């Protein structure tokens, strides 16, 4: 038996998948490299590759991105975000 859940209920229960990792990684790298000005990566492609790897290992790129936005590029808070969501800024 197949159960179909209405989209609204799916979002309310937070059971729906988020944006594709590539889009989230793109946003995350924009925030880290351009908004915050971190020079941890030689170029954007390297940042996105690292992000996709973190996602493949169970990291939460969308959660990390949201946390970094909330942290306002404050380095100690960004590092806490990284520890909490499994990324490497």
PDB file of N, CA, C and O in Angstrom:
ATOM      1  N   UNK A   1       0.838  -1.170   0.000  1.00  0.00           N
ATOM      2  CA  UNK A   1       0.000   0.000   0.000  1.00  0.00           C
ATOM      3  C   UNK A   1       0.885   1.236   0.000  1.00  0.00           C
ATOM      4  O   UNK A   1       1.840   1.330   0.772  1.00  0.00           O
ATOM      5  N   UNK A   2       0.566   2.164  -0.855  1.00  0.00           N
ATOM      6  CA  UNK A   2       1.337   3.383  -0.995  1.00  0.00           C
ATOM      7  C   UNK A   2       0.611   4.533  -0.305  1.00  0.00           C
ATOM      8  O   UNK A   2      -0.585   4.732  -0.513  1.00  0.00           O
ATOM      9  N   UNK A   3       1.332   5.285   0.513  1.00  0.00           N
ATOM     10  CA  UNK A   3       0.744   6.412   1.224  1.00  0.00           C
ATOM     11  C   UNK A   3       1.258   7.696   0.586  1.00  0.00           C
ATOM     12  O   UNK A   3       2.464   7.868   0.411  1.00  0.00           O
ATOM     13  N   UNK A   4       0.355   8.584   0.244  1.00  0.00           N
ATOM     14  CA  UNK A   4       0.736   9.859  -0.348  1.00  0.00           C
ATOM     15  C   UNK A   4       0.486  10.950   0.687  1.00  0.00           C
ATOM     16  O   UNK A   4      -0.623  11.096   1.202  1.00  0.00           O
ATOM     17  N   UNK A   5       1.526  11.706   0.978  1.00  0.00           N
ATOM     18  CA  UNK A   5       1.429  12.781   1.954  1.00  0.00           C
ATOM     19  C   UNK A   5       1.331  14.102   1.198  1.00  0.00           C
ATOM     20  O   UNK A   5       2.160  14.375   0.330  1.00  0.00           O
ATOM     21  N   UNK A   6       0.342  14.919   1.509  1.00  0.00           N
ATOM     22  CA  UNK A   6       0.259  16.220   0.850  1.00  0.00           C
ATOM     23  C   UNK A   6       1.518  17.040   1.099  1.00  0.00           C
ATOM     24  O   UNK A   6       2.126  16.940   2.164  1.00  0.00           O
ATOM     25  N   UNK A   7       1.908  17.847   0.126  1.00  0.00           N
ATOM     26  CA  UNK A   7       3.137  18.618   0.222  1.00  0.00           C
ATOM     27  C   UNK A   7       3.155  19.513   1.457  1.00  0.00           C
ATOM     28  O   UNK A   7       4.192  19.620   2.112  1.00  0.00           O
ATOM     29  N   UNK A   8       2.051  20.149   1.790  1.00  0.00           N
ATOM     30  CA  UNK A   8       1.993  21.015   2.970  1.00  0.00           C
ATOM     31  C   UNK A   8       2.321  20.249   4.237  1.00  0.00           C
ATOM     32  O   UNK A   8       3.055  20.746   5.091  1.00  0.00           O
ATOM     33  N   UNK A   9       1.790  19.058   4.366  1.00  0.00           N
ATOM     34  CA  UNK A   9       2.070  18.242   5.549  1.00  0.00           C
ATOM     35  C   UNK A   9       3.533  17.816   5.563  1.00  0.00           C
ATOM     36  O   UNK A   9       4.162  17.738   6.618  1.00  0.00           O
ATOM     37  N   UNK A  10       4.052  17.549   4.399  1.00  0.00           N
ATOM     38  CA  UNK A  10       5.448  17.147   4.285  1.00  0.00           C
ATOM     39  C   UNK A  10       6.362  18.250   4.818  1.00  0.00           C
ATOM     40  O   UNK A  10       7.281  17.971   5.588  1.00  0.00           O
ATOM     41  N   UNK A  11       6.120  19.488   4.420  1.00  0.00           N
ATOM     42  CA  UNK A  11       6.948  20.599   4.897  1.00  0.00           C
ATOM     43  C   UNK A  11       6.722  20.848   6.386  1.00  0.00           C
ATOM     44  O   UNK A  11       7.668  21.145   7.115  1.00  0.00           O
ATOM     45  N   UNK A  12       5.482  20.729   6.838  1.00  0.00           N
ATOM     46  CA  UNK A  12       5.178  20.966   8.248  1.00  0.00           C
ATOM     47  C   UNK A  12       5.901  19.960   9.139  1.00  0.00           C
ATOM     48  O   UNK A  12       6.286  20.285  10.262  1.00  0.00           O
ATOM     49  N   UNK A  13       6.081  18.768   8.651  1.00  0.00           N
ATOM     50  CA  UNK A  13       6.755  17.729   9.427  1.00  0.00           C
ATOM     51  C   UNK A  13       8.263  17.734   9.211  1.00  0.00           C
ATOM     52  O   UNK A  13       8.976  16.930   9.811  1.00  0.00           O
ATOM     53  N   UNK A  14       8.751  18.628   8.365  1.00  0.00           N
ATOM     54  CA  UNK A  14      10.174  18.735   8.025  1.00  0.00           C
ATOM     55  C   UNK A  14      10.711  17.419   7.484  1.00  0.00           C
ATOM     56  O   UNK A  14      11.862  17.061   7.732  1.00  0.00           O
ATOM     57  N   UNK A  15       9.876  16.704   6.748  1.00  0.00           N
ATOM     58  CA  UNK A  15      10.289  15.412   6.220  1.00  0.00           C
ATOM     59  C   UNK A  15      10.644  15.484   4.747  1.00  0.00           C
ATOM     60  O   UNK A  15      11.022  14.467   4.165  1.00  0.00           O
ATOM     61  N   UNK A  16      10.538  16.619   4.138  1.00  0.00           N
ATOM     62  CA  UNK A  16      10.835  16.753   2.718  1.00  0.00           C
ATOM     63  C   UNK A  16      12.310  17.086   2.534  1.00  0.00           C
ATOM     64  O   UNK A  16      12.913  17.754   3.374  1.00  0.00           O
ATOM     65  N   UNK A  17      12.874  16.627   1.452  1.00  0.00           N
ATOM     66  CA  UNK A  17      14.273  16.978   1.205  1.00  0.00           C
ATOM     67  C   UNK A  17      14.407  18.466   0.939  1.00  0.00           C
ATOM     68  O   UNK A  17      13.497  19.096   0.401  1.00  0.00           O
ATOM     69  N   UNK A  18      15.546  19.021   1.320  1.00  0.00           N
ATOM     70  CA  UNK A  18      15.808  20.437   1.081  1.00  0.00           C
ATOM     71  C   UNK A  18      16.292  20.659  -0.333  1.00  0.00           C
ATOM     72  O   UNK A  18      16.125  19.795  -1.195  1.00  0.00           O
ATOM     73  N   UNK A  19      16.894  21.817  -0.580  1.00  0.00           N
ATOM     74  CA  UNK A  19      17.405  22.102  -1.912  1.00  0.00           C
ATOM     75  C   UNK A  19      18.515  21.128  -2.273  1.00  0.00           C
ATOM     76  O   UNK A  19      19.139  20.557  -1.379  1.00  0.00           O
ATOM     77  N   UNK A  20      18.773  20.928  -3.541  1.00  0.00           N
ATOM     78  CA  UNK A  20      19.838  20.006  -3.930  1.00  0.00           C
ATOM     79  C   UNK A  20      21.177  20.465  -3.350  1.00  0.00           C
ATOM     80  O   UNK A  20      21.426  21.666  -3.252  1.00  0.00           O
ATOM     81  N   UNK A  21      22.038  19.523  -2.967  1.00  0.00           N
ATOM     82  CA  UNK A  21      23.306  19.895  -2.350  1.00  0.00           C
ATOM     83  C   UNK A  21      24.118  20.888  -3.174  1.00  0.00           C
ATOM     84  O   UNK A  21      24.746  21.775  -2.595  1.00  0.00           O
ATOM     85  N   UNK A  22      24.132  20.777  -4.509  1.00  0.00           N
ATOM     86  CA  UNK A  22      24.926  21.692  -5.322  1.00  0.00           C
ATOM     87  C   UNK A  22      24.467  23.135  -5.135  1.00  0.00           C
ATOM     88  O   UNK A  22      25.303  24.030  -5.021  1.00  0.00           O
ATOM     89  N   UNK A  23      23.158  23.381  -5.100  1.00  0.00           N
ATOM     90  CA  UNK A  23      22.648  24.739  -4.906  1.00  0.00           C
ATOM     91  C   UNK A  23      23.015  25.239  -3.514  1.00  0.00           C
ATOM     92  O   UNK A  23      23.437  26.385  -3.359  1.00  0.00           O
ATOM     93  N   UNK A  24      22.860  24.404  -2.517  1.00  0.00           N
ATOM     94  CA  UNK A  24      23.206  24.786  -1.160  1.00  0.00           C
ATOM     95  C   UNK A  24      24.705  25.030  -1.056  1.00  0.00           C
ATOM     96  O   UNK A  24      25.121  25.985  -0.400  1.00  0.00           O
ATOM     97  N   UNK A  25      25.509  24.209  -1.671  1.00  0.00           N
ATOM     98  CA  UNK A  25      26.957  24.398  -1.642  1.00  0.00           C
ATOM     99  C   UNK A  25      27.350  25.695  -2.340  1.00  0.00           C
ATOM    100  O   UNK A  25      28.270  26.383  -1.898  1.00  0.00           O
ATOM    101  N   UNK A  26      26.676  26.025  -3.404  1.00  0.00           N
ATOM    102  CA  UNK A  26      26.946  27.281  -4.093  1.00  0.00           C
ATOM    103  C   UNK A  26      26.668  28.462  -3.176  1.00  0.00           C
ATOM    104  O   UNK A  26      27.478  29.384  -3.077  1.00  0.00           O
ATOM    105  N   UNK A  27      25.528  28.432  -2.510  1.00  0.00           N
ATOM    106  CA  UNK A  27      25.175  29.497  -1.570  1.00  0.00           C
ATOM    107  C   UNK A  27      26.164  29.550  -0.401  1.00  0.00           C
ATOM    108  O   UNK A  27      26.596  30.624   0.017  1.00  0.00           O
ATOM    109  N   UNK A  28      26.507  28.384   0.106  1.00  0.00           N
ATOM    110  CA  UNK A  28      27.438  28.307   1.229  1.00  0.00           C
ATOM    111  C   UNK A  28      28.795  28.892   0.854  1.00  0.00           C
ATOM    112  O   UNK A  28      29.385  29.648   1.626  1.00  0.00           O
ATOM    113  N   UNK A  29      29.284  28.543  -0.323  1.00  0.00           N
ATOM    114  CA  UNK A  29      30.587  29.057  -0.762  1.00  0.00           C
ATOM    115  C   UNK A  29      30.531  30.559  -1.005  1.00  0.00           C
ATOM    116  O   UNK A  29      31.498  31.263  -0.715  1.00  0.00           O
ATOM    117  N   UNK A  30      29.423  31.061  -1.528  1.00  0.00           N
ATOM    118  CA  UNK A  30      29.267  32.516  -1.662  1.00  0.00           C
ATOM    119  C   UNK A  30      29.402  33.187  -0.306  1.00  0.00           C
ATOM    120  O   UNK A  30      30.120  34.176  -0.161  1.00  0.00           O
ATOM    121  N   UNK A  31      28.707  32.640   0.688  1.00  0.00           N
ATOM    122  CA  UNK A  31      28.744  33.230   2.030  1.00  0.00           C
ATOM    123  C   UNK A  31      30.158  33.181   2.607  1.00  0.00           C
ATOM    124  O   UNK A  31      30.645  34.182   3.132  1.00  0.00           O
ATOM    125  N   UNK A  32      30.815  32.032   2.515  1.00  0.00           N
ATOM    126  CA  UNK A  32      32.146  31.888   3.101  1.00  0.00           C
ATOM    127  C   UNK A  32      33.203  32.716   2.385  1.00  0.00           C
ATOM    128  O   UNK A  32      34.000  33.402   3.024  1.00  0.00           O
ATOM    129  N   UNK A  33      33.208  32.651   1.056  1.00  0.00           N
ATOM    130  CA  UNK A  33      34.282  33.278   0.288  1.00  0.00           C
ATOM    131  C   UNK A  33      34.063  34.767   0.036  1.00  0.00           C
ATOM    132  O   UNK A  33      35.006  35.557   0.093  1.00  0.00           O
ATOM    133  N   UNK A  34      32.822  35.147  -0.243  1.00  0.00           N
ATOM    134  CA  UNK A  34      32.579  36.531  -0.660  1.00  0.00           C
ATOM    135  C   UNK A  34      31.981  37.383   0.454  1.00  0.00           C
ATOM    136  O   UNK A  34      32.433  38.505   0.684  1.00  0.00           O
ATOM    137  N   UNK A  35      30.981  36.870   1.141  1.00  0.00           N
ATOM    138  CA  UNK A  35      30.361  37.652   2.213  1.00  0.00           C
ATOM    139  C   UNK A  35      31.291  37.757   3.421  1.00  0.00           C
ATOM    140  O   UNK A  35      31.501  38.843   3.960  1.00  0.00           O
ATOM    141  N   UNK A  36      31.849  36.608   3.844  1.00  0.00           N
ATOM    142  CA  UNK A  36      32.711  36.596   5.030  1.00  0.00           C
ATOM    143  C   UNK A  36      34.178  36.872   4.692  1.00  0.00           C
ATOM    144  O   UNK A  36      34.950  37.286   5.557  1.00  0.00           O
ATOM    145  N   UNK A  37      34.557  36.643   3.440  1.00  0.00           N
ATOM    146  CA  UNK A  37      35.926  36.919   3.023  1.00  0.00           C
ATOM    147  C   UNK A  37      36.955  35.904   3.485  1.00  0.00           C
ATOM    148  O   UNK A  37      38.137  36.233   3.583  1.00  0.00           O
ATOM    149  N   UNK A  38      36.530  34.663   3.775  1.00  0.00           N
ATOM    150  CA  UNK A  38      37.476  33.627   4.186  1.00  0.00           C
ATOM    151  C   UNK A  38      38.253  33.125   2.973  1.00  0.00           C
ATOM    152  O   UNK A  38      37.677  32.879   1.914  1.00  0.00           O
ATOM    153  N   UNK A  39      39.551  32.977   3.136  1.00  0.00           N
ATOM    154  CA  UNK A  39      40.420  32.523   2.050  1.00  0.00           C
ATOM    155  C   UNK A  39      40.867  31.082   2.284  1.00  0.00           C
ATOM    156  O   UNK A  39      42.022  30.743   2.025  1.00  0.00           O
ATOM    157  N   UNK A  40      39.969  30.240   2.767  1.00  0.00           N
ATOM    158  CA  UNK A  40      40.322  28.859   3.092  1.00  0.00           C
ATOM    159  C   UNK A  40      40.437  27.979   1.852  1.00  0.00           C
ATOM    160  O   UNK A  40      41.001  26.886   1.919  1.00  0.00           O
ATOM    161  N   UNK A  41      39.911  28.440   0.731  1.00  0.00           N
ATOM    162  CA  UNK A  41      39.916  27.644  -0.495  1.00  0.00           C
ATOM    163  C   UNK A  41      40.638  28.425  -1.590  1.00  0.00           C
ATOM    164  O   UNK A  41      40.538  29.651  -1.645  1.00  0.00           O
ATOM    165  N   UNK A  42      41.374  27.716  -2.473  1.00  0.00           N
ATOM    166  CA  UNK A  42      42.076  28.425  -3.548  1.00  0.00           C
ATOM    167  C   UNK A  42      41.117  29.045  -4.570  1.00  0.00           C
ATOM    168  O   UNK A  42      41.444  30.055  -5.193  1.00  0.00           O
ATOM    169  N   UNK A  43      39.945  28.448  -4.740  1.00  0.00           N
ATOM    170  CA  UNK A  43      38.964  28.985  -5.676  1.00  0.00           C
ATOM    171  C   UNK A  43      37.577  28.435  -5.341  1.00  0.00           C
ATOM    172  O   UNK A  43      37.427  27.562  -4.487  1.00  0.00           O
ATOM    173  N   UNK A  44      36.582  28.961  -6.026  1.00  0.00           N
ATOM    174  CA  UNK A  44      35.197  28.574  -5.756  1.00  0.00           C
ATOM    175  C   UNK A  44      34.951  27.090  -6.036  1.00  0.00           C
ATOM    176  O   UNK A  44      34.229  26.435  -5.284  1.00  0.00           O
ATOM    177  N   UNK A  45      35.531  26.560  -7.091  1.00  0.00           N
ATOM    178  CA  UNK A  45      35.336  25.148  -7.433  1.00  0.00           C
ATOM    179  C   UNK A  45      35.828  24.246  -6.308  1.00  0.00           C
ATOM    180  O   UNK A  45      35.201  23.234  -5.997  1.00  0.00           O
ATOM    181  N   UNK A  46      36.953  24.617  -5.699  1.00  0.00           N
ATOM    182  CA  UNK A  46      37.486  23.840  -4.586  1.00  0.00           C
ATOM    183  C   UNK A  46      36.542  23.886  -3.392  1.00  0.00           C
ATOM    184  O   UNK A  46      36.327  22.870  -2.731  1.00  0.00           O
ATOM    185  N   UNK A  47      35.978  25.054  -3.114  1.00  0.00           N
ATOM    186  CA  UNK A  47      35.019  25.200  -2.025  1.00  0.00           C
ATOM    187  C   UNK A  47      33.801  24.303  -2.261  1.00  0.00           C
ATOM    188  O   UNK A  47      33.364  23.581  -1.365  1.00  0.00           O
ATOM    189  N   UNK A  48      33.262  24.363  -3.478  1.00  0.00           N
ATOM    190  CA  UNK A  48      32.073  23.560  -3.773  1.00  0.00           C
ATOM    191  C   UNK A  48      32.377  22.071  -3.728  1.00  0.00           C
ATOM    192  O   UNK A  48      31.550  21.282  -3.272  1.00  0.00           O
ATOM    193  N   UNK A  49      33.553  21.681  -4.197  1.00  0.00           N
ATOM    194  CA  UNK A  49      33.938  20.267  -4.140  1.00  0.00           C
ATOM    195  C   UNK A  49      34.029  19.805  -2.691  1.00  0.00           C
ATOM    196  O   UNK A  49      33.553  18.720  -2.356  1.00  0.00           O
ATOM    197  N   UNK A  50      34.634  20.615  -1.831  1.00  0.00           N
ATOM    198  CA  UNK A  50      34.733  20.275  -0.409  1.00  0.00           C
ATOM    199  C   UNK A  50      33.363  20.178   0.239  1.00  0.00           C
ATOM    200  O   UNK A  50      33.113  19.291   1.054  1.00  0.00           O
ATOM    201  N   UNK A  51      32.484  21.087  -0.125  1.00  0.00           N
ATOM    202  CA  UNK A  51      31.128  21.074   0.414  1.00  0.00           C
ATOM    203  C   UNK A  51      30.387  19.804  -0.012  1.00  0.00           C
ATOM    204  O   UNK A  51      29.743  19.149   0.808  1.00  0.00           O
ATOM    205  N   UNK A  52      30.482  19.465  -1.292  1.00  0.00           N
ATOM    206  CA  UNK A  52      29.804  18.248  -1.774  1.00  0.00           C
ATOM    207  C   UNK A  52      30.361  17.010  -1.067  1.00  0.00           C
ATOM    208  O   UNK A  52      29.616  16.075  -0.771  1.00  0.00           O
ATOM    209  N   UNK A  53      31.665  17.003  -0.798  1.00  0.00           N
ATOM    210  CA  UNK A  53      32.253  15.887  -0.062  1.00  0.00           C
ATOM    211  C   UNK A  53      31.668  15.822   1.348  1.00  0.00           C
ATOM    212  O   UNK A  53      31.277  14.753   1.818  1.00  0.00           O
ATOM    213  N   UNK A  54      31.612  16.981   2.023  1.00  0.00           N
ATOM    214  CA  UNK A  54      31.042  17.008   3.377  1.00  0.00           C
ATOM    215  C   UNK A  54      29.614  16.475   3.381  1.00  0.00           C
ATOM    216  O   UNK A  54      29.232  15.728   4.282  1.00  0.00           O
ATOM    217  N   UNK A  55      28.821  16.856   2.376  1.00  0.00           N
ATOM    218  CA  UNK A  55      27.434  16.377   2.266  1.00  0.00           C
ATOM    219  C   UNK A  55      27.419  14.861   2.073  1.00  0.00           C
ATOM    220  O   UNK A  55      26.604  14.162   2.675  1.00  0.00           O
ATOM    221  N   UNK A  56      28.323  14.357   1.232  1.00  0.00           N
ATOM    222  CA  UNK A  56      28.360  12.908   0.988  1.00  0.00           C
ATOM    223  C   UNK A  56      28.752  12.129   2.238  1.00  0.00           C
ATOM    224  O   UNK A  56      28.436  10.946   2.360  1.00  0.00           O
ATOM    225  N   UNK A  57      29.439  12.791   3.165  1.00  0.00           N
ATOM    226  CA  UNK A  57      29.853  12.169   4.422  1.00  0.00           C
ATOM    227  C   UNK A  57      28.860  12.418   5.555  1.00  0.00           C
ATOM    228  O   UNK A  57      29.134  12.088   6.709  1.00  0.00           O
ATOM    229  N   UNK A  58      27.697  13.008   5.220  1.00  0.00           N
ATOM    230  CA  UNK A  58      26.660  13.207   6.223  1.00  0.00           C
ATOM    231  C   UNK A  58      26.534  14.625   6.743  1.00  0.00           C
ATOM    232  O   UNK A  58      25.712  14.885   7.622  1.00  0.00           O
ATOM    233  N   UNK A  59      27.330  15.550   6.222  1.00  0.00           N
ATOM    234  CA  UNK A  59      27.235  16.945   6.643  1.00  0.00           C
ATOM    235  C   UNK A  59      25.926  17.573   6.170  1.00  0.00           C
ATOM    236  O   UNK A  59      25.330  17.120   5.192  1.00  0.00           O
ATOM    237  N   UNK A  60      25.494  18.594   6.852  1.00  0.00           N
ATOM    238  CA  UNK A  60      24.240  19.288   6.545  1.00  0.00           C
ATOM    239  C   UNK A  60      24.575  20.674   5.996  1.00  0.00           C
ATOM    240  O   UNK A  60      24.681  21.636   6.756  1.00  0.00           O
ATOM    241  N   UNK A  61      24.742  20.775   4.676  1.00  0.00           N
ATOM    242  CA  UNK A  61      25.141  22.039   4.055  1.00  0.00           C
ATOM    243  C   UNK A  61      24.081  23.121   4.249  1.00  0.00           C
ATOM    244  O   UNK A  61      24.420  24.283   4.475  1.00  0.00           O
ATOM    245  N   UNK A  62      22.819  22.759   4.165  1.00  0.00           N
ATOM    246  CA  UNK A  62      21.748  23.748   4.341  1.00  0.00           C
ATOM    247  C   UNK A  62      21.748  24.280   5.775  1.00  0.00           C
ATOM    248  O   UNK A  62      21.581  25.480   5.993  1.00  0.00           O
ATOM    249  N   UNK A  63      21.934  23.396   6.742  1.00  0.00           N
ATOM    250  CA  UNK A  63      22.000  23.822   8.139  1.00  0.00           C
ATOM    251  C   UNK A  63      23.221  24.682   8.404  1.00  0.00           C
ATOM    252  O   UNK A  63      23.145  25.671   9.133  1.00  0.00           O
ATOM    253  N   UNK A  64      24.349  24.305   7.811  1.00  0.00           N
ATOM    254  CA  UNK A  64      25.575  25.076   7.972  1.00  0.00           C
ATOM    255  C   UNK A  64      25.413  26.463   7.368  1.00  0.00           C
ATOM    256  O   UNK A  64      25.822  27.458   7.967  1.00  0.00           O
ATOM    257  N   UNK A  65      24.820  26.529   6.191  1.00  0.00           N
ATOM    258  CA  UNK A  65      24.592  27.817   5.525  1.00  0.00           C
ATOM    259  C   UNK A  65      23.715  28.726   6.388  1.00  0.00           C
ATOM    260  O   UNK A  65      24.037  29.897   6.589  1.00  0.00           O
ATOM    261  N   UNK A  66      22.619  28.189   6.892  1.00  0.00           N
ATOM    262  CA  UNK A  66      21.720  28.985   7.744  1.00  0.00           C
ATOM    263  C   UNK A  66      22.434  29.460   9.007  1.00  0.00           C
ATOM    264  O   UNK A  66      22.258  30.600   9.437  1.00  0.00           O
ATOM    265  N   UNK A  67      23.229  28.591   9.588  1.00  0.00           N
ATOM    266  CA  UNK A  67      23.962  28.931  10.808  1.00  0.00           C
ATOM    267  C   UNK A  67      24.985  30.043  10.535  1.00  0.00           C
ATOM    268  O   UNK A  67      25.129  30.967  11.335  1.00  0.00           O
ATOM    269  N   UNK A  68      25.687  29.950   9.414  1.00  0.00           N
ATOM    270  CA  UNK A  68      26.685  30.965   9.068  1.00  0.00           C
ATOM    271  C   UNK A  68      26.014  32.315   8.825  1.00  0.00           C
ATOM    272  O   UNK A  68      26.543  33.353   9.221  1.00  0.00           O
ATOM    273  N   UNK A  69      24.856  32.302   8.180  1.00  0.00           N
ATOM    274  CA  UNK A  69      24.122  33.558   7.990  1.00  0.00           C
ATOM    275  C   UNK A  69      23.751  34.171   9.335  1.00  0.00           C
ATOM    276  O   UNK A  69      23.877  35.378   9.540  1.00  0.00           O
ATOM    277  N   UNK A  70      23.294  33.325  10.241  1.00  0.00           N
ATOM    278  CA  UNK A  70      22.910  33.801  11.574  1.00  0.00           C
ATOM    279  C   UNK A  70      24.131  34.290  12.360  1.00  0.00           C
ATOM    280  O   UNK A  70      24.033  35.228  13.151  1.00  0.00           O
ATOM    281  N   UNK A  71      25.278  33.649  12.136  1.00  0.00           N
ATOM    282  CA  UNK A  71      26.504  34.015  12.846  1.00  0.00           C
ATOM    283  C   UNK A  71      27.060  35.360  12.378  1.00  0.00           C
ATOM    284  O   UNK A  71      27.866  35.977  13.076  1.00  0.00           O
ATOM    285  N   UNK A  72      26.632  35.812  11.205  1.00  0.00           N
ATOM    286  CA  UNK A  72      27.097  37.104  10.706  1.00  0.00           C
ATOM    287  C   UNK A  72      28.592  37.166  10.458  1.00  0.00           C
ATOM    288  O   UNK A  72      29.209  38.214  10.648  1.00  0.00           O
ATOM    289  N   UNK A  73      29.182  36.056  10.036  1.00  0.00           N
ATOM    290  CA  UNK A  73      30.609  35.972   9.711  1.00  0.00           C
ATOM    291  C   UNK A  73      31.526  36.146  10.923  1.00  0.00           C
ATOM    292  O   UNK A  73      32.723  36.381  10.756  1.00  0.00           O
ATOM    293  N   UNK A  74      30.991  36.035  12.124  1.00  0.00           N
ATOM    294  CA  UNK A  74      31.815  36.078  13.332  1.00  0.00           C
ATOM    295  C   UNK A  74      32.582  34.751  13.398  1.00  0.00           C
ATOM    296  O   UNK A  74      31.982  33.691  13.576  1.00  0.00           O
ATOM    297  N   UNK A  75      33.894  34.815  13.256  1.00  0.00           N
ATOM    298  CA  UNK A  75      34.708  33.603  13.094  1.00  0.00           C
ATOM    299  C   UNK A  75      34.484  32.551  14.172  1.00  0.00           C
ATOM    300  O   UNK A  75      34.282  31.390  13.817  1.00  0.00           O
ATOM    301  N   UNK A  76      34.505  32.873  15.467  1.00  0.00           N
ATOM    302  CA  UNK A  76      34.256  31.824  16.464  1.00  0.00           C
ATOM    303  C   UNK A  76      32.876  31.171  16.293  1.00  0.00           C
ATOM    304  O   UNK A  76      32.733  29.962  16.478  1.00  0.00           O
ATOM    305  N   UNK A  77      31.866  31.973  15.939  1.00  0.00           N
ATOM    306  CA  UNK A  77      30.533  31.398  15.726  1.00  0.00           C
ATOM    307  C   UNK A  77      30.495  30.542  14.466  1.00  0.00           C
ATOM    308  O   UNK A  77      29.827  29.508  14.445  1.00  0.00           O
ATOM    309  N   UNK A  78      31.203  30.959  13.412  1.00  0.00           N
ATOM    310  CA  UNK A  78      31.261  30.168  12.180  1.00  0.00           C
ATOM    311  C   UNK A  78      31.919  28.820  12.452  1.00  0.00           C
ATOM    312  O   UNK A  78      31.486  27.800  11.917  1.00  0.00           O
ATOM    313  N   UNK A  79      32.957  28.811  13.276  1.00  0.00           N
ATOM    314  CA  UNK A  79      33.602  27.546  13.637  1.00  0.00           C
ATOM    315  C   UNK A  79      32.653  26.650  14.427  1.00  0.00           C
ATOM    316  O   UNK A  79      32.651  25.433  14.239  1.00  0.00           O
ATOM    317  N   UNK A  80      31.855  27.234  15.300  1.00  0.00           N
ATOM    318  CA  UNK A  80      30.845  26.460  16.027  1.00  0.00           C
ATOM    319  C   UNK A  80      29.826  25.877  15.049  1.00  0.00           C
ATOM    320  O   UNK A  80      29.409  24.728  15.197  1.00  0.00           O
ATOM    321  N   UNK A  81      29.431  26.656  14.065  1.00  0.00           N
ATOM    322  CA  UNK A  81      28.503  26.165  13.037  1.00  0.00           C
ATOM    323  C   UNK A  81      29.100  24.957  12.331  1.00  0.00           C
ATOM    324  O   UNK A  81      28.428  23.953  12.100  1.00  0.00           O
ATOM    325  N   UNK A  82      30.373  25.080  11.994  1.00  0.00           N
ATOM    326  CA  UNK A  82      31.052  23.990  11.298  1.00  0.00           C
ATOM    327  C   UNK A  82      31.050  22.718  12.130  1.00  0.00           C
ATOM    328  O   UNK A  82      30.807  21.630  11.609  1.00  0.00           O
ATOM    329  N   UNK A  83      31.319  22.854  13.416  1.00  0.00           N
ATOM    330  CA  UNK A  83      31.304  21.675  14.295  1.00  0.00           C
ATOM    331  C   UNK A  83      29.910  21.096  14.415  1.00  0.00           C
ATOM    332  O   UNK A  83      29.741  19.877  14.459  1.00  0.00           O
ATOM    333  N   UNK A  84      28.911  21.962  14.467  1.00  0.00           N
ATOM    334  CA  UNK A  84      27.525  21.505  14.657  1.00  0.00           C
ATOM    335  C   UNK A  84      26.948  20.832  13.423  1.00  0.00           C
ATOM    336  O   UNK A  84      26.143  19.910  13.548  1.00  0.00           O
ATOM    337  N   UNK A  85      27.343  21.274  12.233  1.00  0.00           N
ATOM    338  CA  UNK A  85      26.716  20.776  11.000  1.00  0.00           C
ATOM    339  C   UNK A  85      27.632  19.946  10.116  1.00  0.00           C
ATOM    340  O   UNK A  85      27.232  19.542   9.024  1.00  0.00           O
ATOM    341  N   UNK A  86      28.835  19.688  10.559  1.00  0.00           N
ATOM    342  CA  UNK A  86      29.695  18.770   9.825  1.00  0.00           C
ATOM    343  C   UNK A  86      30.364  19.336   8.603  1.00  0.00           C
ATOM    344  O   UNK A  86      30.695  18.587   7.683  1.00  0.00           O
ATOM    345  N   UNK A  87      30.571  20.616   8.563  1.00  0.00           N
ATOM    346  CA  UNK A  87      31.256  21.228   7.424  1.00  0.00           C
ATOM    347  C   UNK A  87      32.632  21.702   7.809  1.00  0.00           C
ATOM    348  O   UNK A  87      33.017  21.659   8.978  1.00  0.00           O
ATOM    349  N   UNK A  88      33.359  22.148   6.830  1.00  0.00           N
ATOM    350  CA  UNK A  88      34.695  22.688   7.086  1.00  0.00           C
ATOM    351  C   UNK A  88      34.821  24.019   6.373  1.00  0.00           C
ATOM    352  O   UNK A  88      35.086  24.051   5.171  1.00  0.00           O
ATOM    353  N   UNK A  89      34.635  25.136   7.099  1.00  0.00           N
ATOM    354  CA  UNK A  89      34.748  26.439   6.428  1.00  0.00           C
ATOM    355  C   UNK A  89      36.174  26.737   6.014  1.00  0.00           C
ATOM    356  O   UNK A  89      36.443  27.792   5.438  1.00  0.00           O
TER     357      UNK A  89
END
